[in-house]
Amino acid sequence: MRQLVLLLITKMPKGQKIETGKLYWVVYKHFPAECQTLGLTESGPIEPKWKNQIRWGLRDAQDGGLIKHVGTPRSGEWVRL
């Protein structure tokens, strides 16, 4: 999932807005079996592992200078650089 998100972001046009919630929806819509396979994290039902992997993919993209966070700290909004 992490590499998938990074690949999706590299294919997006510059200036494209990314919302974490919509990204979760798109990934789950197109890869439901993979998301179900990943299931929950070892810490229990706090967050599905596939969502955690998506967030790490966003972090990788941010660290790589592909995106930056916009909006409020908890908004989950990013923009493609």
Order of alpha helices (4+ residues) and beta strands (2+ residues): alpha-beta-alpha-alpha-beta-beta-alpha-beta-beta
